[in-house]
């Protein structure tokens, strides 16, 4: 795992997920929140060790909590039936957020052990860990928050496109770049729609949360443009950024600008949980 990707993964484990969990109004989430910092610190410690069994052992508590999170999401989705309209979209964003965590957790275990998982080597697994912390968990959580606070066509578009795009990206990892590109396009459309819905709302609030949400909105065209450049280039065989450069540009801006600033801004606004 490169230093940049390791730093992004640590930010996801130690900051982004703890910030996002309280914003998901899911039964049982409080217990998960209390345990998360401890498992996150231990799991992040695995990034300081060489690949091998000791590193794998440090990831197991974290991967276990990720699995519990997905279970809470499934239970919530089951008890919410039969949700309709906006309520259904709200449940979909929460399920996508919590369901992204075991993907990240299982890939972390495999990467720290130096194992291939579903045909992916350690480099792609490391990027998958980062991707599902940010583009999976964090962006889906943001989609639900915007849907609740900024109802309208843009937020509904974002809350539909982000979960669908996240699922397609996951499938595309297994099936090929065409499906992955379709997923990236949907995620980009969804995030841009969410940014449009967020901007007007953010401008009417006090300085610090406003500044954080404006940063999250401002980086969106850059981060989505870089992601699409990589996805289109990989699909069409055109020149595009390599994975390391994509992680250092798109990955950093997406993680710190969109996800971290966005979640922190909503926390400061005491947003209604998804």
C-alpha positions as CSV (number, residue, x, y, z in Angstrom):
1,X,0.0,0.0,0.0
2,X,1.5,3.3,-1.0
3,X,1.9,6.1,1.6
4,X,-0.9,8.2,0.0
5,X,-3.4,5.4,-0.1
6,X,-2.5,4.3,3.5
7,X,-3.1,7.9,4.7
8,X,-6.5,8.0,2.9
9,X,-7.5,4.6,4.4
10,X,-6.5,5.8,7.9
11,X,-8.5,9.0,7.4
12,X,-11.5,6.9,6.4
13,X,-11.2,4.6,9.4
14,X,-10.4,7.2,12.0
15,X,-12.3,10.3,10.9
16,X,-14.8,9.8,8.1
17,X,-16.7,6.8,9.5
18,X,-16.9,8.1,13.1
19,X,-18.2,11.4,11.7
20,X,-20.8,9.7,9.5
21,X,-22.2,7.0,11.8
22,X,-24.1,9.5,14.1
23,X,-25.7,10.9,11.0
24,X,-27.3,7.6,10.2
25,X,-30.3,7.2,12.5
26,X,-30.1,3.5,12.6
27,X,-31.1,1.3,15.5
28,X,-28.0,-0.1,17.3
29,X,-25.7,2.5,15.8
30,X,-24.8,4.0,19.2
31,X,-23.1,0.8,20.4
32,X,-21.2,0.6,17.1
33,X,-20.1,4.3,17.5
34,X,-18.6,3.6,20.9
35,X,-16.6,0.6,19.7
36,X,-15.5,2.1,16.4
37,X,-12.6,4.4,17.6
38,X,-10.9,1.5,19.3
39,X,-11.2,-0.9,16.4
40,X,-10.2,2.0,14.0
41,X,-7.0,2.7,15.9
42,X,-6.0,-1.0,16.0
43,X,-7.0,-1.4,12.3
44,X,-5.1,1.7,11.3
45,X,-2.1,0.3,13.2
46,X,-2.0,-2.6,10.7
47,X,-1.0,0.0,8.0
48,X,2.3,0.6,9.9
49,X,3.3,-3.1,9.7
50,X,4.6,-5.1,6.8
51,X,2.2,-7.4,5.0
52,X,1.7,-10.6,7.0
53,X,-0.2,-12.3,9.8
54,X,0.4,-9.7,12.5
55,X,-1.1,-7.0,10.2
56,X,-4.0,-9.2,9.4
57,X,-4.8,-9.8,13.1
58,X,-5.0,-6.1,13.7
59,X,-7.5,-5.7,10.9
60,X,-10.0,-8.3,12.2
61,X,-11.8,-6.2,14.9
62,X,-12.3,-3.5,12.3
63,X,-13.6,-5.9,9.7
64,X,-15.9,-7.4,12.3
65,X,-17.5,-4.0,13.1
66,X,-17.9,-3.3,9.3
67,X,-19.9,-6.6,9.1
68,X,-22.0,-5.6,12.1
69,X,-22.7,-2.2,10.4
70,X,-24.0,-4.0,7.3
71,X,-26.2,-6.2,9.4
72,X,-27.7,-3.1,11.1
73,X,-28.3,-1.6,7.6
74,X,-30.1,-4.7,6.4
75,X,-32.2,-4.9,9.6
76,X,-33.2,-1.2,9.1
77,X,-34.1,-1.8,5.5
78,X,-36.2,-4.9,6.4
79,X,-38.1,-3.1,9.2
80,X,-38.7,0.0,7.0
81,X,-40.7,-1.9,4.4
82,X,-42.8,-0.9,2.5
83,X,-41.2,2.5,2.2
84,X,-42.2,4.6,-0.8
85,X,-40.9,7.7,-2.6
86,X,-38.5,9.8,-0.7
87,X,-38.6,7.5,2.3
88,X,-37.5,4.6,0.1
89,X,-34.6,6.7,-1.2
90,X,-33.6,7.6,2.3
91,X,-33.4,4.0,3.3
92,X,-31.5,3.2,0.1
93,X,-28.8,5.7,0.9
94,X,-28.4,4.4,4.5
95,X,-28.2,0.8,3.2
96,X,-25.6,1.8,0.6
97,X,-23.5,3.6,3.2
98,X,-23.5,0.7,5.8
99,X,-23.3,-1.9,3.1
100,X,-20.1,-0.4,1.7
101,X,-18.2,-0.9,5.0
102,X,-17.8,-4.7,4.8
103,X,-16.5,-4.4,1.3
104,X,-13.8,-2.0,2.6
105,X,-13.2,-4.2,5.7
106,X,-12.8,-7.5,3.8
107,X,-10.5,-5.9,1.2
108,X,-8.4,-4.4,4.1
109,X,-7.9,-7.9,5.6
110,X,-6.9,-9.4,2.3
111,X,-4.5,-6.5,1.4
112,X,-2.8,-6.6,4.7
113,X,-2.3,-10.4,4.3
114,X,-1.0,-10.0,0.8
115,X,-3.7,-12.2,-0.6
116,X,-5.6,-11.9,-3.9
117,X,-9.4,-11.5,-3.4
118,X,-11.7,-12.2,-6.3
119,X,-8.7,-11.9,-8.6
120,X,-7.6,-8.5,-7.4
121,X,-4.0,-8.0,-6.2
122,X,-2.9,-5.9,-3.2
123,X,-2.6,-2.6,-5.1
124,X,-6.2,-2.7,-6.4
125,X,-7.5,-4.0,-3.0
126,X,-5.9,-1.0,-1.3
127,X,-7.7,1.4,-3.6
128,X,-10.9,-0.5,-3.1
129,X,-10.6,-0.1,0.7
130,X,-10.3,3.7,0.2
131,X,-13.0,3.8,-2.4
132,X,-15.7,2.2,-0.3
133,X,-14.9,4.3,2.7
134,X,-15.3,7.5,0.7
135,X,-17.3,7.0,-2.5
136,X,-19.3,4.3,-0.8
137,X,-19.9,5.1,2.9
138,X,-19.4,8.9,3.0
139,X,-21.0,9.9,-0.3
140,X,-24.1,7.8,0.3
141,X,-24.4,9.3,3.8
142,X,-24.1,12.8,2.3
143,X,-26.8,11.8,-0.3
144,X,-29.2,10.9,2.5
145,X,-28.5,14.0,4.5
146,X,-29.1,16.3,1.5
147,X,-32.3,14.4,0.7
148,X,-33.6,15.1,4.2
149,X,-32.5,18.7,4.5
150,X,-32.8,19.9,0.9
151,X,-35.8,18.1,-0.6
152,X,-36.3,18.5,-4.3
153,X,-35.4,17.2,-7.7
154,X,-31.7,17.6,-7.4
155,X,-31.5,15.8,-4.0
156,X,-33.7,13.0,-5.3
157,X,-31.5,12.6,-8.3
158,X,-28.4,12.4,-6.1
159,X,-30.0,9.9,-3.7
160,X,-31.0,7.7,-6.7
161,X,-27.8,7.9,-8.7
162,X,-25.2,7.5,-5.9
163,X,-26.4,4.1,-4.6
164,X,-27.0,2.8,-8.2
165,X,-23.5,4.1,-9.3
166,X,-21.8,2.6,-6.2
167,X,-23.4,-0.8,-7.0
168,X,-22.4,-0.6,-10.6
169,X,-18.8,0.3,-9.7
170,X,-18.6,-2.7,-7.5
171,X,-20.0,-5.0,-10.2
172,X,-17.7,-3.3,-12.7
173,X,-14.6,-4.3,-10.7
174,X,-15.6,-7.9,-11.4
175,X,-17.0,-7.7,-14.9
176,X,-15.0,-5.0,-16.8
177,X,-14.4,-1.3,-17.5
178,X,-17.7,-0.7,-19.4
179,X,-19.8,-1.4,-16.3
180,X,-17.3,0.4,-14.1
181,X,-17.6,3.5,-16.4
182,X,-21.4,3.4,-16.2
183,X,-21.1,3.3,-12.4
184,X,-18.7,6.2,-12.4
185,X,-21.0,8.3,-14.6
186,X,-23.9,7.7,-12.3
187,X,-21.9,8.6,-9.2
188,X,-20.6,11.7,-10.9
189,X,-24.2,12.8,-11.9
190,X,-25.4,12.0,-8.4
191,X,-22.6,13.9,-6.6
192,X,-23.0,17.0,-8.9
193,X,-26.8,17.0,-8.2
194,X,-26.2,16.8,-4.5
195,X,-23.7,19.6,-4.7
196,X,-26.2,21.8,-6.5
197,X,-28.8,21.1,-3.8
198,X,-26.3,21.7,-1.0
199,X,-25.0,25.0,-2.2
200,X,-28.1,27.2,-1.8
201,X,-28.8,25.6,1.6
202,X,-25.2,26.1,2.9
203,X,-25.1,29.8,2.0
204,X,-27.8,30.5,4.5
205,X,-25.9,29.2,7.6
206,X,-23.2,30.4,9.9
207,X,-19.6,30.8,8.9
208,X,-17.9,27.5,9.8
209,X,-20.4,24.9,8.5
210,X,-21.0,27.2,5.5
211,X,-17.3,27.2,4.6
212,X,-17.0,23.5,5.0
213,X,-20.0,22.7,2.8
214,X,-18.9,25.2,0.2
215,X,-15.5,23.5,0.1
216,X,-17.2,20.2,-0.4
217,X,-19.3,21.6,-3.2
218,X,-16.3,23.4,-4.8
219,X,-14.1,20.3,-5.2
220,X,-16.9,18.2,-6.7
221,X,-16.4,19.1,-10.4
222,X,-12.6,18.5,-10.0
223,X,-12.9,15.1,-8.2
224,X,-15.7,13.8,-10.5
225,X,-13.8,15.0,-13.6
226,X,-10.7,13.2,-12.6
227,X,-12.6,10.0,-11.8
228,X,-14.3,10.1,-15.2
229,X,-11.1,10.8,-17.0
230,X,-9.6,7.6,-15.5
231,X,-12.8,5.5,-16.1
232,X,-13.2,6.7,-19.7
233,X,-9.6,6.3,-20.5
234,X,-9.5,2.8,-19.1
235,X,-12.6,1.8,-21.0
236,X,-11.7,3.4,-24.4
237,X,-7.9,2.7,-24.2
238,X,-7.2,6.5,-24.2
239,X,-4.4,8.2,-22.3
240,X,-5.4,8.7,-18.6
241,X,-3.9,9.2,-15.2
242,X,-2.3,6.1,-13.7
243,X,-3.7,4.7,-10.4
244,X,-1.1,6.3,-8.2
245,X,-1.7,9.8,-9.7
246,X,-5.4,9.3,-9.5
247,X,-5.2,8.4,-5.9
248,X,-3.0,11.5,-5.2
249,X,-5.3,13.9,-7.0
250,X,-8.9,12.6,-7.2
251,X,-8.5,10.5,-4.0
252,X,-7.1,13.2,-1.8
253,X,-9.6,15.9,-3.0
254,X,-12.5,13.5,-2.7
255,X,-11.5,12.3,0.7
256,X,-10.6,15.5,2.4
257,X,-12.6,18.0,0.4
258,X,-15.9,16.4,-0.4
259,X,-16.2,13.7,2.3
260,X,-14.4,15.0,5.3
261,X,-15.5,18.6,4.9
262,X,-19.0,17.6,3.9
263,X,-19.6,15.3,6.9
264,X,-18.1,17.8,9.3
265,X,-20.2,20.6,8.0
266,X,-23.4,18.6,8.4
267,X,-22.3,17.6,11.9
268,X,-21.8,21.2,12.9
269,X,-25.3,22.0,11.6
270,X,-26.7,19.1,13.8
271,X,-28.3,17.6,10.7
272,X,-31.3,15.4,11.1
273,X,-30.0,11.8,10.9
274,X,-30.7,9.9,7.7
